Amino acid sequence: MFSSIAPLARLNPFYAPHFQLVQDGVRKRPEPAEAPSTRRSLAAASAAEEYSCAYGSGRFFMLCGLGGIISCGTTHTALVPLDLVKCRIQVDPQKYKSIFNGFSVTVKEDGVRGLAKGWAPTFIGYSMQGLCKFGFYEVFKILYGNMLGEENAYLWRTSLYLAASASAEFFADIALAPMEAAKVRIQTQPGYANTLRQAVPKMFGEEGIWAFYKGVAPLWMRQIPYTMMKFACFERTVEALYKYVVPKPRSECSKGEQLVVTFIAGYIAGVFCAIVSHPADSVVSVLNKEKGSSASQVLMRLGFKGVWKGLFARIIMIGTLTALQWFIYDSVKVYFRLPRPPPPEMPESLKKKLGLTQ
């Protein structure tokens, strides 16, 4: 599949700007029609020198998946203590009244080590989710972009980001669901299990394979809107920052400066992600704690006010998490010298149609 995507990727508007460069104040004249093969060979030579692989190649997608594993697995694991308190506030708000009270009660009852409960399923589950989330996003962005065509891919780029990220997250949540179920049991049911090795056989013995996947639909409810916001908001924020805030073009920014822009855009996207996905996150936490309940039953019982419990903790967690994930993911791309296309610009053909060129 990857080999068939690679040729299409080179035609994608996100592969490289499809417009003419301006140097010394003079717009370059388009090359003659007979020169496309020459341009392609020059581009290939340039890519071979600058990048470790071609945009849209199998190696590109695999390394993007690796970047997803590193960014999601490490960041979610690092924030396990905050996630644990957030989950406990959601399932037992009478006992855990606030984020600070939640930390205090947890340390008093379980000691400092108690704050690390659920780290193993968190690391495994979110590593698998990151692999699918980031890897498949790049795949679907190229596929959908080529289905739309160069001009429509630019005009409808926000819809393209939304569709590609939703498609990627659908598969990512299937990979995440078993470990997420085990994590919530470990964190929110005292005495149930202290480790992943204890939780998995106990869950399987009680409810069979359904114990690991009964939360996948609420996960889709939580994670698909979250990921759509995460990617679309990030992409458009990066575009806006370079257009209105950064005082020089992206091509003139150093790698470090580009990564700072990535971090800022990631944090802004993370705040919106937390708000959009929090109600479903509350349902998932309660559902995985209780036996025999359905998502609709939990939602009705919690009510409008109940589903927003723990939002402040989640905004802090998700804002930091999203910013770090994008920073790490982009850093992995820099380290492996992967192609990192600039924000899309209007194709020349569309400029001519709109009368924006002379």
C-alpha positions in Angstrom: 0.0 0.0 0.0 2.8 2.4 0.9 4.5 1.9 -2.4 1.4 2.9 -4.3 0.9 6.0 -2.1 4.4 7.3 -2.6 3.9 8.5 -6.3 0.6 10.2 -5.3 2.2 11.9 -2.4 4.6 13.8 -4.7 1.5 15.4 -6.4 -0.1 16.3 -3.1 -0.3 20.1 -2.2 1.2 19.3 1.2 4.3 17.7 -0.3 5.8 21.0 -1.5 4.4 24.4 -2.4 2.8 24.3 -5.9 3.6 27.9 -6.7 6.5 29.9 -8.1 9.3 31.3 -6.0 10.0 35.0 -5.8 13.6 36.1 -5.7 15.0 39.6 -5.8 11.5 41.0 -6.2 11.0 39.3 -9.5 8.6 36.4 -10.1 10.2 33.6 -11.9 8.6 32.7 -15.2 7.1 29.1 -15.4 9.4 26.6 -16.9 8.5 25.3 -20.4 6.0 22.5 -20.6 8.6 20.0 -21.7 10.6 20.3 -18.5 8.5 18.4 -15.8 10.7 15.3 -15.9 13.8 17.5 -15.4 12.1 19.3 -12.5 11.2 15.9 -10.9 14.7 14.6 -11.2 16.1 17.8 -9.7 13.6 17.6 -6.9 14.5 13.9 -6.3 18.2 14.8 -6.2 17.5 17.6 -3.7 15.4 15.4 -1.6 18.1 12.7 -1.6 20.6 15.2 -0.2 18.4 16.9 2.4 16.0 14.1 3.5 16.5 10.6 4.6 13.4 9.4 2.6 10.8 10.6 0.2 7.5 12.1 1.5 4.8 9.5 1.4 7.2 6.5 1.2 7.0 3.4 3.4 10.0 4.5 5.4 8.3 7.9 5.9 5.1 6.4 7.3 7.0 4.0 9.5 9.2 6.7 11.1 6.1 8.9 11.6 4.5 5.9 13.4 7.7 5.7 15.5 7.4 9.4 16.3 3.8 8.7 17.4 4.9 5.9 19.7 7.5 8.1 21.4 5.4 11.2 21.7 2.2 9.6 23.0 3.7 6.8 25.1 6.2 8.9 27.0 3.9 11.9 27.6 0.9 10.0 28.8 3.1 7.9 31.1 4.7 11.0 32.5 1.3 12.4 33.4 0.0 9.3 35.0 -0.3 10.9 38.5 -2.4 13.7 37.2 -4.5 11.3 35.1 -5.1 9.1 38.1 -6.4 12.0 40.2 -8.5 13.2 37.3 -10.1 9.7 36.9 -10.8 9.5 40.6 -12.5 12.9 40.7 -14.7 11.7 37.8 -15.8 8.4 39.4 -15.9 9.5 43.1 -16.3 13.3 43.4 -17.5 13.0 47.0 -14.2 11.6 48.1 -11.9 13.4 45.7 -13.2 17.0 45.8 -10.5 18.8 43.8 -7.3 18.2 42.0 -5.2 19.2 45.1 -7.4 17.3 47.5 -7.2 14.3 45.1 -3.4 14.3 45.3 -3.5 14.6 49.1 -6.0 11.8 49.7 -4.2 9.5 47.2 -0.7 10.0 48.8 -2.3 9.6 52.3 -3.9 6.3 51.4 -1.4 4.7 49.0 1.8 6.7 49.5 3.8 8.4 46.7 4.1 5.1 44.8 0.3 5.1 44.6 0.4 8.0 42.2 2.1 5.7 39.6 -0.7 3.2 39.5 -1.6 2.3 35.9 1.6 3.3 34.3 2.2 0.1 32.4 -1.2 0.0 30.6 -0.9 3.7 30.0 2.5 3.3 28.3 1.6 0.3 26.2 -1.9 1.5 25.3 -0.9 5.0 24.3 2.2 3.9 22.5 -0.1 1.8 20.2 -2.5 4.6 19.9 0.3 7.0 18.9 1.5 4.6 16.3 -1.9 4.6 14.6 -2.8 8.2 15.3 0.2 9.9 13.8 1.1 7.2 11.2 -2.4 6.8 9.8 -3.0 10.6 9.8 -0.1 11.1 7.4 -1.5 8.3 5.2 -5.0 9.6 5.1 -4.0 13.2 4.6 -2.2 12.2 1.4 -5.0 9.9 0.2 -7.8 12.4 0.8 -5.7 15.2 -0.5 -5.2 13.5 -3.8 -8.9 12.5 -4.0 -9.8 16.2 -3.7 -7.2 17.5 -6.1 -4.6 20.2 -5.6 -7.0 23.2 -5.6 -9.8 21.7 -3.5 -7.2 20.3 -1.0 -6.1 23.9 -0.4 -9.6 25.4 -0.3 -11.0 22.6 2.0 -7.8 22.0 4.0 -9.5 22.2 7.3 -12.0 19.6 6.3 -9.1 17.5 5.0 -7.4 17.7 8.4 -10.6 16.8 10.2 -11.4 13.8 7.9 -7.8 12.4 8.0 -7.5 12.7 11.8 -10.9 11.1 12.4 -10.1 8.2 10.2 -6.7 7.7 11.9 -8.3 7.9 15.4 -10.9 5.3 14.6 -8.2 2.6 14.3 -6.0 4.2 17.1 -8.9 3.7 19.6 -9.2 0.0 18.8 -5.6 -0.4 19.6 -6.0 1.7 22.8 -9.2 0.2 24.3 -7.9 -2.9 26.1 -5.1 -1.0 27.9 -7.4 1.9 28.7 -9.9 -0.4 30.3 -7.2 -2.1 32.5 -5.8 1.3 33.4 -9.1 2.7 34.7 -9.8 -0.5 36.8 -6.3 -0.2 38.4 -6.7 3.5 39.1 -10.3 3.8 40.3 -11.1 0.5 42.0 -9.0 0.2 45.2 -8.0 -3.4 45.9 -9.0 -4.6 42.4 -5.5 -4.9 41.0 -2.2 -3.1 41.5 -0.5 -4.2 38.3 -1.4 -4.9 34.6 -0.5 -8.6 35.2 -3.0 -8.8 37.9 -5.8 -6.8 36.1 -5.8 -8.5 32.7 -6.6 -12.2 33.8 -9.1 -10.9 36.4 -11.0 -8.8 33.9 -11.0 -11.6 31.3 -12.2 -14.1 33.9 -15.1 -11.8 35.0 -16.4 -10.5 31.6 -14.4 -12.2 28.9 -13.0 -10.2 25.9 -15.9 -7.8 26.2 -14.2 -6.3 29.3 -11.5 -4.9 27.1 -13.6 -3.5 24.3 -16.9 -2.4 26.0 -15.4 1.1 26.3 -14.4 1.4 22.6 -17.6 3.3 21.6 -17.2 5.9 24.3 -13.5 6.1 23.4 -14.5 7.0 19.9 -16.9 9.6 21.3 -14.0 11.0 23.4 -11.0 10.6 21.2 -12.3 11.2 17.6 -13.5 14.8 18.4 -10.4 15.3 20.5 -8.1 14.2 17.7 -10.0 16.1 15.0 -9.5 19.3 17.1 -5.9 18.3 17.9 -4.8 18.0 14.3 -7.1 20.6 12.6 -6.5 23.3 15.2 -2.8 22.6 15.3 -2.4 22.8 11.5 -4.4 26.0 11.2 -2.7 27.6 14.3 0.8 26.9 12.8 -0.4 28.4 9.6 -1.7 31.5 11.4 1.4 31.9 13.6 3.7 31.9 10.6 1.4 34.3 8.7 0.6 36.8 11.5 3.0 36.4 14.4 6.4 35.0 13.4 8.3 38.0 11.9 10.0 35.9 9.1 9.1 33.1 6.7 9.3 29.5 8.0 12.1 28.8 5.5 14.3 31.4 7.3 13.5 30.0 10.8 16.0 27.7 12.4 14.9 24.2 13.4 14.7 25.3 17.0 12.5 28.3 16.2 10.2 26.0 14.2 9.9 23.7 17.2 9.0 26.6 19.4 6.1 27.4 17.0 5.1 23.8 17.1 5.0 23.8 20.9 2.9 26.9 21.1 0.4 25.7 18.5 0.2 22.4 20.2 -0.7 23.9 23.6 -3.4 26.1 22.0 -4.8 23.0 20.3 -4.7 21.1 23.5 -6.9 23.5 25.5 -9.7 23.1 22.9 -9.1 19.3 22.7 -9.7 19.0 26.5 -13.0 21.0 26.4 -14.4 19.1 23.3 -13.6 15.6 24.6 -14.2 15.9 28.4 -17.8 14.8 28.6 -17.1 11.5 26.9 -13.9 11.1 29.0 -16.1 11.2 32.1 -18.4 8.5 30.7 -15.4 6.3 29.8 -14.0 6.6 33.3 -17.2 5.6 35.0 -18.1 2.9 32.5 -14.8 1.1 32.9 -15.2 1.1 36.7 -18.7 -0.3 36.7 -19.9 -3.7 35.6 -23.0 -4.1 33.4 -23.5 -0.4 32.7 -23.9 1.0 29.2 -22.6 4.4 28.0 -26.1 5.8 27.7 -27.0 4.8 31.3 -23.8 6.4 32.7 -24.4 9.6 30.7 -28.0 9.9 32.0 -26.9 9.3 35.5 -24.1 11.8 35.4 -26.2 14.5 33.9 -24.9 17.7 32.3 -23.1 19.0 35.4 -21.6 15.6 36.2 -19.8 15.1 32.9 -17.8 18.3 33.4 -16.2 17.2 36.7 -12.5 17.3 36.6 -12.3 19.6 33.6 -9.7 22.0 35.1 -7.3 19.1 35.7 -7.9 17.8 32.2 -7.2 21.2 30.6 -3.9 21.3 32.4 -3.1 17.7 31.5 -4.2 17.8 27.9 -2.8 21.2 27.1 0.6 20.2 28.3 0.3 16.7 26.8 -0.7 18.0 23.3 2.1 20.6 23.2 4.7 18.0 24.3 3.4 15.4 21.8 3.6 17.8 18.9 7.0 19.0 20.0 8.4 15.4 20.4 6.8 14.3 17.1 8.2 17.2 15.2 11.6 16.6 16.9 11.6 13.0 15.7 11.0 14.2 12.2 13.9 16.6 12.5 16.2 13.9 14.0 15.4 11.4 11.2 15.6 14.1 8.6 12.0 13.5 7.4 10.3 15.9 5.0 8.4 18.6 6.9 6.3 20.5 4.3 5.6 24.1 5.1 2.0 25.3 5.7 0.1 25.0 2.4 -0.2 28.1 0.2 -2.6 28.8 -2.6 -1.7 27.0 -5.8 -0.7 29.1 -8.8 -3.6 27.7 -10.9 -6.1 28.8 -8.2 -4.5 32.3 -8.0 -5.0 32.6 -11.8 -8.6 31.6 -11.6 -9.2 34.1 -8.8 -7.4 36.8 -10.7 -4.7 37.2 -8.0 -1.8 37.0 -10.5 -0.8 39.4 -13.1 
